[in-house]
Amino acid sequence: MDKNTRKYLEIARTYTIMFFGLLLYSLGWTFFLIPAGINGGGISGVGASLYFVTGIPVGVTYFVVNAFLVVIAIKILGASFGTKTIVNMALISVMLTVLPKLLPNAIIDDTFLAAVLGGIFGGVGLGIVFSEGGSTGGTDIIAMIVTKYKRISPGRVIMYCDVLIISSSWFIFHSAEKLVYGYVSMWVVAYALDAFLNGATQSAQLFIFSEKWEELRDVILKENRRGVTIIEGIGGYTNEKQKILMTVVRKRETTAIFKKIKEIDHSAFVSMGSVMGVYGEGFDQLKG
């Protein structure tokens, strides 16, 4: 397989995964939040507010507002503004317009459950998109523009925008209950997003001290298909030279490795530390 073919396959894989994430995000809105009359954050929340008042499809408002923000972003941030963002923006606009027609009625009657499920779908969907280096635009664009001129974190800008958008639902429903459900949804989205991203990237770094280091090295290399670095060490108490194995694996792989270590050398000394992100061959790619 030549270099260009691999490149195109990687692009296709990335957009396929992002499409699934965008679908989950859109389902959270169209199947749970909007039918329950809950206004969440982001530009989708702006679209939901207008939908509740005028009946204009959320996807239409989402596209118009984001198109306006993209034009401003290109002028301020440059013409190299993210292609993925523009593609994702268009896809979400279509999904938010088409999906409500497939299921026009609410699928659950419990408003609180709708807020939680909508938040979970939205958070996991955004997590999938973000893990592939994508963005959904909206308040993300506003945050990039603001942070170019002001010393403030993007996360805080997005939070302020979401609070303002959700608070606007008071003028629509005049209901404190709806307002609370909106904030519940916002919190669940944030929690699900963090949980997904941390779970997807969390790895473990192992330092293994064992006299049978050669057998353990072979197991990690051949069975677990992970790289191993051999470090020359000297015991502080015994003053004897020894080999130390260092490897980085996904957290889910550690159980099998510990089982093998116990089988080969039950007296081995192992140190494990959590690693939030690992970039390179066999793990995640560096995203710029």
TORKOL-4160 file (C-alpha; in steps of 0.2 Angstrom, whole numbers, padded with zeros to 4 digits, m for minus):
288
<pt num="1" X="0000" Y="0000" Z="0000"/>
<pt num="2" X="0008" Y="0017" Z="m0005"/>
<pt num="3" X="0009" Y="0032" Z="0005"/>
<pt num="4" X="m0006" Y="0041" Z="m0004"/>
<pt num="5" X="m0017" Y="0026" Z="m0002"/>
<pt num="6" X="m0014" Y="0026" Z="0017"/>
<pt num="7" X="m0017" Y="0044" Z="0018"/>
<pt num="8" X="m0034" Y="0043" Z="0010"/>
<pt num="9" X="m0039" Y="0028" Z="0020"/>
<pt num="10" X="m0034" Y="0037" Z="0036"/>
<pt num="11" X="m0044" Y="0052" Z="0031"/>
<pt num="12" X="m0059" Y="0041" Z="0027"/>
<pt num="13" X="m0057" Y="0032" Z="0044"/>
<pt num="14" X="m0057" Y="0049" Z="0053"/>
<pt num="15" X="m0072" Y="0056" Z="0044"/>
<pt num="16" X="m0082" Y="0040" Z="0047"/>
<pt num="17" X="m0078" Y="0040" Z="0065"/>
<pt num="18" X="m0083" Y="0058" Z="0067"/>
<pt num="19" X="m0099" Y="0055" Z="0057"/>
<pt num="20" X="m0104" Y="0043" Z="0070"/>
<pt num="21" X="m0100" Y="0055" Z="0084"/>
<pt num="22" X="m0110" Y="0069" Z="0075"/>
<pt num="23" X="m0125" Y="0057" Z="0074"/>
<pt num="24" X="m0124" Y="0053" Z="0092"/>
<pt num="25" X="m0124" Y="0072" Z="0096"/>
<pt num="26" X="m0138" Y="0075" Z="0085"/>
<pt num="27" X="m0149" Y="0061" Z="0092"/>
<pt num="28" X="m0146" Y="0068" Z="0109"/>
<pt num="29" X="m0155" Y="0084" Z="0104"/>
<pt num="30" X="m0168" Y="0077" Z="0092"/>
<pt num="31" X="m0173" Y="0061" Z="0102"/>
<pt num="32" X="m0172" Y="0068" Z="0120"/>
<pt num="33" X="m0169" Y="0086" Z="0123"/>
<pt num="34" X="m0180" Y="0095" Z="0110"/>
<pt num="35" X="m0195" Y="0083" Z="0112"/>
<pt num="36" X="m0194" Y="0086" Z="0131"/>
<pt num="37" X="m0193" Y="0105" Z="0129"/>
<pt num="38" X="m0176" Y="0106" Z="0136"/>
<pt num="39" X="m0164" Y="0120" Z="0130"/>
<pt num="40" X="m0145" Y="0115" Z="0131"/>
<pt num="41" X="m0130" Y="0125" Z="0128"/>
<pt num="42" X="m0120" Y="0129" Z="0112"/>
<pt num="43" X="m0127" Y="0135" Z="0095"/>
<pt num="44" X="m0139" Y="0120" Z="0095"/>
<pt num="45" X="m0147" Y="0128" Z="0111"/>
<pt num="46" X="m0149" Y="0144" Z="0101"/>
<pt num="47" X="m0158" Y="0134" Z="0088"/>
<pt num="48" X="m0168" Y="0125" Z="0100"/>
<pt num="49" X="m0174" Y="0142" Z="0108"/>
<pt num="50" X="m0179" Y="0148" Z="0091"/>
<pt num="51" X="m0188" Y="0132" Z="0087"/>
<pt num="52" X="m0198" Y="0133" Z="0103"/>
<pt num="53" X="m0204" Y="0150" Z="0098"/>
<pt num="54" X="m0205" Y="0150" Z="0080"/>
<pt num="55" X="m0205" Y="0132" Z="0074"/>
<pt num="56" X="m0189" Y="0135" Z="0063"/>
<pt num="57" X="m0180" Y="0119" Z="0062"/>
<pt num="58" X="m0164" Y="0118" Z="0073"/>
<pt num="59" X="m0153" Y="0113" Z="0059"/>
<pt num="60" X="m0157" Y="0129" Z="0049"/>
<pt num="61" X="m0153" Y="0140" Z="0063"/>
<pt num="62" X="m0137" Y="0130" Z="0067"/>
<pt num="63" X="m0131" Y="0132" Z="0049"/>
<pt num="64" X="m0135" Y="0150" Z="0048"/>
<pt num="65" X="m0127" Y="0155" Z="0064"/>
<pt num="66" X="m0112" Y="0144" Z="0061"/>
<pt num="67" X="m0109" Y="0150" Z="0044"/>
<pt num="68" X="m0109" Y="0168" Z="0050"/>
<pt num="69" X="m0096" Y="0163" Z="0064"/>
<pt num="70" X="m0085" Y="0154" Z="0051"/>
<pt num="71" X="m0085" Y="0169" Z="0040"/>
<pt num="72" X="m0079" Y="0180" Z="0055"/>
<pt num="73" X="m0067" Y="0167" Z="0060"/>
<pt num="74" X="m0059" Y="0166" Z="0043"/>
<pt num="75" X="m0056" Y="0184" Z="0043"/>
<pt num="76" X="m0049" Y="0185" Z="0061"/>
<pt num="77" X="m0040" Y="0168" Z="0062"/>
<pt num="78" X="m0035" Y="0166" Z="0044"/>
<pt num="79" X="m0040" Y="0156" Z="0029"/>
<pt num="80" X="m0032" Y="0140" Z="0036"/>
<pt num="81" X="m0047" Y="0139" Z="0048"/>
<pt num="82" X="m0052" Y="0121" Z="0051"/>
<pt num="83" X="m0059" Y="0111" Z="0036"/>
<pt num="84" X="m0066" Y="0098" Z="0048"/>
<pt num="85" X="m0076" Y="0111" Z="0058"/>
<pt num="86" X="m0084" Y="0117" Z="0042"/>
<pt num="87" X="m0088" Y="0099" Z="0036"/>
<pt num="88" X="m0095" Y="0094" Z="0053"/>
<pt num="89" X="m0105" Y="0110" Z="0054"/>
<pt num="90" X="m0114" Y="0106" Z="0038"/>
<pt num="91" X="m0117" Y="0087" Z="0043"/>
<pt num="92" X="m0124" Y="0092" Z="0060"/>
<pt num="93" X="m0136" Y="0105" Z="0051"/>
<pt num="94" X="m0142" Y="0091" Z="0040"/>
<pt num="95" X="m0145" Y="0079" Z="0054"/>
<pt num="96" X="m0154" Y="0091" Z="0065"/>
<pt num="97" X="m0166" Y="0095" Z="0051"/>
<pt num="98" X="m0169" Y="0077" Z="0045"/>
<pt num="99" X="m0169" Y="0067" Z="0061"/>
<pt num="100" X="m0184" Y="0075" Z="0069"/>
<pt num="101" X="m0195" Y="0070" Z="0055"/>
<pt num="102" X="m0190" Y="0052" Z="0058"/>
<pt num="103" X="m0196" Y="0053" Z="0076"/>
<pt num="104" X="m0208" Y="0068" Z="0078"/>
<pt num="105" X="m0214" Y="0062" Z="0096"/>
<pt num="106" X="m0205" Y="0060" Z="0112"/>
<pt num="107" X="m0198" Y="0042" Z="0115"/>
<pt num="108" X="m0199" Y="0045" Z="0134"/>
<pt num="109" X="m0210" Y="0055" Z="0146"/>
<pt num="110" X="m0198" Y="0058" Z="0160"/>
<pt num="111" X="m0190" Y="0075" Z="0158"/>
<pt num="112" X="m0176" Y="0072" Z="0170"/>
<pt num="113" X="m0171" Y="0056" Z="0161"/>
<pt num="114" X="m0172" Y="0065" Z="0144"/>
<pt num="115" X="m0160" Y="0078" Z="0151"/>
<pt num="116" X="m0148" Y="0065" Z="0156"/>
<pt num="117" X="m0149" Y="0054" Z="0141"/>
<pt num="118" X="m0148" Y="0069" Z="0129"/>
<pt num="119" X="m0133" Y="0075" Z="0139"/>
<pt num="120" X="m0124" Y="0057" Z="0138"/>
<pt num="121" X="m0127" Y="0056" Z="0119"/>
<pt num="122" X="m0121" Y="0074" Z="0116"/>
<pt num="123" X="m0106" Y="0072" Z="0127"/>
<pt num="124" X="m0100" Y="0055" Z="0120"/>
<pt num="125" X="m0104" Y="0061" Z="0103"/>
<pt num="126" X="m0093" Y="0077" Z="0105"/>
<pt num="127" X="m0079" Y="0066" Z="0113"/>
<pt num="128" X="m0078" Y="0055" Z="0098"/>
<pt num="129" X="m0077" Y="0071" Z="0087"/>
<pt num="130" X="m0064" Y="0079" Z="0098"/>
<pt num="131" X="m0054" Y="0063" Z="0099"/>
<pt num="132" X="m0052" Y="0063" Z="0080"/>
<pt num="133" X="m0046" Y="0081" Z="0080"/>
<pt num="134" X="m0063" Y="0088" Z="0075"/>
<pt num="135" X="m0074" Y="0102" Z="0081"/>
<pt num="136" X="m0092" Y="0106" Z="0079"/>
<pt num="137" X="m0090" Y="0125" Z="0078"/>
<pt num="138" X="m0102" Y="0136" Z="0087"/>
<pt num="139" X="m0096" Y="0142" Z="0104"/>
<pt num="140" X="m0079" Y="0134" Z="0100"/>
<pt num="141" X="m0077" Y="0147" Z="0087"/>
<pt num="142" X="m0082" Y="0161" Z="0098"/>
<pt num="143" X="m0069" Y="0155" Z="0111"/>
<pt num="144" X="m0055" Y="0155" Z="0098"/>
<pt num="145" X="m0059" Y="0173" Z="0093"/>
<pt num="146" X="m0061" Y="0179" Z="0111"/>
<pt num="147" X="m0045" Y="0171" Z="0117"/>
<pt num="148" X="m0035" Y="0179" Z="0103"/>
<pt num="149" X="m0038" Y="0196" Z="0111"/>
<pt num="150" X="m0041" Y="0192" Z="0129"/>
<pt num="151" X="m0032" Y="0182" Z="0142"/>
<pt num="152" X="m0046" Y="0170" Z="0146"/>
<pt num="153" X="m0047" Y="0151" Z="0144"/>
<pt num="154" X="m0057" Y="0144" Z="0130"/>
<pt num="155" X="m0067" Y="0133" Z="0142"/>
<pt num="156" X="m0072" Y="0148" Z="0152"/>
<pt num="157" X="m0079" Y="0157" Z="0137"/>
<pt num="158" X="m0088" Y="0142" Z="0131"/>
<pt num="159" X="m0096" Y="0140" Z="0149"/>
<pt num="160" X="m0101" Y="0158" Z="0149"/>
<pt num="161" X="m0110" Y="0156" Z="0132"/>
<pt num="162" X="m0119" Y="0140" Z="0138"/>
<pt num="163" X="m0125" Y="0148" Z="0154"/>
<pt num="164" X="m0132" Y="0163" Z="0144"/>
<pt num="165" X="m0140" Y="0152" Z="0131"/>
<pt num="166" X="m0148" Y="0140" Z="0143"/>
<pt num="167" X="m0154" Y="0155" Z="0154"/>
<pt num="168" X="m0163" Y="0162" Z="0139"/>
<pt num="169" X="m0175" Y="0148" Z="0141"/>
<pt num="170" X="m0183" Y="0157" Z="0155"/>
<pt num="171" X="m0190" Y="0170" Z="0144"/>
<pt num="172" X="m0198" Y="0156" Z="0133"/>
<pt num="173" X="m0205" Y="0144" Z="0146"/>
<pt num="174" X="m0205" Y="0155" Z="0162"/>
<pt num="175" X="m0201" Y="0139" Z="0171"/>
<pt num="176" X="m0188" Y="0137" Z="0184"/>
<pt num="177" X="m0190" Y="0118" Z="0181"/>
<pt num="178" X="m0185" Y="0119" Z="0163"/>
<pt num="179" X="m0170" Y="0130" Z="0167"/>
<pt num="180" X="m0164" Y="0117" Z="0180"/>
<pt num="181" X="m0166" Y="0103" Z="0167"/>
<pt num="182" X="m0156" Y="0113" Z="0155"/>
<pt num="183" X="m0141" Y="0115" Z="0167"/>
<pt num="184" X="m0142" Y="0096" Z="0171"/>
<pt num="185" X="m0140" Y="0093" Z="0153"/>
<pt num="186" X="m0125" Y="0104" Z="0152"/>
<pt num="187" X="m0117" Y="0096" Z="0167"/>
<pt num="188" X="m0120" Y="0078" Z="0160"/>
<pt num="189" X="m0113" Y="0083" Z="0143"/>
<pt num="190" X="m0097" Y="0090" Z="0151"/>
<pt num="191" X="m0095" Y="0075" Z="0162"/>
<pt num="192" X="m0098" Y="0062" Z="0148"/>
<pt num="193" X="m0086" Y="0072" Z="0137"/>
<pt num="194" X="m0072" Y="0071" Z="0150"/>
<pt num="195" X="m0076" Y="0053" Z="0154"/>
<pt num="196" X="m0075" Y="0048" Z="0136"/>
<pt num="197" X="m0059" Y="0057" Z="0132"/>
<pt num="198" X="m0050" Y="0052" Z="0148"/>
<pt num="199" X="m0056" Y="0034" Z="0145"/>
<pt num="200" X="m0051" Y="0034" Z="0127"/>
<pt num="201" X="m0033" Y="0041" Z="0130"/>
<pt num="202" X="m0029" Y="0034" Z="0147"/>
<pt num="203" X="m0013" Y="0023" Z="0147"/>
<pt num="204" X="m0002" Y="0016" Z="0160"/>
<pt num="205" X="0017" Y="0017" Z="0162"/>
<pt num="206" X="0025" Y="0001" Z="0169"/>
<pt num="207" X="0042" Y="m0001" Z="0177"/>
<pt num="208" X="0046" Y="m0019" Z="0180"/>
<pt num="209" X="0060" Y="m0025" Z="0191"/>
<pt num="210" X="0064" Y="m0044" Z="0189"/>
<pt num="211" X="0078" Y="m0056" Z="0187"/>
<pt num="212" X="0068" Y="m0064" Z="0173"/>
<pt num="213" X="0067" Y="m0048" Z="0163"/>
<pt num="214" X="0071" Y="m0057" Z="0147"/>
<pt num="215" X="0056" Y="m0068" Z="0148"/>
<pt num="216" X="0045" Y="m0053" Z="0153"/>
<pt num="217" X="0052" Y="m0043" Z="0139"/>
<pt num="218" X="0048" Y="m0057" Z="0126"/>
<pt num="219" X="0030" Y="m0058" Z="0133"/>
<pt num="220" X="0027" Y="m0039" Z="0131"/>
<pt num="221" X="0035" Y="m0038" Z="0114"/>
<pt num="222" X="0027" Y="m0054" Z="0106"/>
<pt num="223" X="0010" Y="m0057" Z="0115"/>
<pt num="224" X="0005" Y="m0039" Z="0120"/>
<pt num="225" X="0014" Y="m0032" Z="0105"/>
<pt num="226" X="0020" Y="m0017" Z="0114"/>
<pt num="227" X="0037" Y="m0009" Z="0114"/>
<pt num="228" X="0049" Y="m0011" Z="0129"/>
<pt num="229" X="0064" Y="0000" Z="0134"/>
<pt num="230" X="0078" Y="m0009" Z="0144"/>
<pt num="231" X="0085" Y="0003" Z="0157"/>
<pt num="232" X="0102" Y="m0001" Z="0166"/>
<pt num="233" X="0100" Y="0001" Z="0185"/>
<pt num="234" X="0110" Y="m0001" Z="0201"/>
<pt num="235" X="0101" Y="m0006" Z="0217"/>
<pt num="236" X="0103" Y="0008" Z="0230"/>
<pt num="237" X="0105" Y="m0005" Z="0244"/>
<pt num="238" X="0113" Y="m0020" Z="0236"/>
<pt num="239" X="0124" Y="m0009" Z="0224"/>
<pt num="240" X="0121" Y="m0023" Z="0211"/>
<pt num="241" X="0117" Y="m0020" Z="0193"/>
<pt num="242" X="0100" Y="m0025" Z="0186"/>
<pt num="243" X="0089" Y="m0023" Z="0171"/>
<pt num="244" X="0073" Y="m0013" Z="0172"/>
<pt num="245" X="0059" Y="m0014" Z="0159"/>
<pt num="246" X="0049" Y="0001" Z="0155"/>
<pt num="247" X="0033" Y="0000" Z="0144"/>
<pt num="248" X="0018" Y="0010" Z="0141"/>
<pt num="249" X="0002" Y="0001" Z="0137"/>
<pt num="250" X="m0017" Y="0005" Z="0137"/>
<pt num="251" X="m0025" Y="0004" Z="0154"/>
<pt num="252" X="m0036" Y="m0011" Z="0149"/>
<pt num="253" X="m0020" Y="m0021" Z="0144"/>
<pt num="254" X="m0013" Y="m0021" Z="0161"/>
<pt num="255" X="m0023" Y="m0035" Z="0168"/>
<pt num="256" X="m0016" Y="m0047" Z="0156"/>
<pt num="257" X="0002" Y="m0041" Z="0158"/>
<pt num="258" X="0001" Y="m0042" Z="0177"/>
<pt num="259" X="m0006" Y="m0060" Z="0175"/>
<pt num="260" X="0009" Y="m0065" Z="0165"/>
<pt num="261" X="0021" Y="m0056" Z="0177"/>
<pt num="262" X="0014" Y="m0067" Z="0191"/>
<pt num="263" X="0016" Y="m0083" Z="0181"/>
<pt num="264" X="0034" Y="m0079" Z="0176"/>
<pt num="265" X="0041" Y="m0071" Z="0192"/>
<pt num="266" X="0029" Y="m0069" Z="0207"/>
<pt num="267" X="0042" Y="m0060" Z="0216"/>
<pt num="268" X="0044" Y="m0046" Z="0203"/>
<pt num="269" X="0043" Y="m0028" Z="0208"/>
<pt num="270" X="0031" Y="m0017" Z="0198"/>
<pt num="271" X="0027" Y="0001" Z="0198"/>
<pt num="272" X="0012" Y="0008" Z="0188"/>
<pt num="273" X="0008" Y="0026" Z="0184"/>
<pt num="274" X="m0007" Y="0033" Z="0175"/>
<pt num="275" X="m0004" Y="0042" Z="0159"/>
<pt num="276" X="m0017" Y="0053" Z="0151"/>
<pt num="277" X="m0011" Y="0053" Z="0134"/>
<pt num="278" X="0002" Y="0044" Z="0123"/>
<pt num="279" X="0007" Y="0049" Z="0106"/>
<pt num="280" X="0016" Y="0039" Z="0093"/>
<pt num="281" X="0016" Y="0022" Z="0085"/>
<pt num="282" X="0003" Y="0011" Z="0092"/>
<pt num="283" X="m0006" Y="0025" Z="0101"/>
<pt num="284" X="m0013" Y="0041" Z="0096"/>
<pt num="285" X="m0007" Y="0053" Z="0083"/>
<pt num="286" X="m0001" Y="0070" Z="0087"/>
<pt num="287" X="m0014" Y="0082" Z="0081"/>
<pt num="288" X="m0010" Y="0100" Z="0076"/>
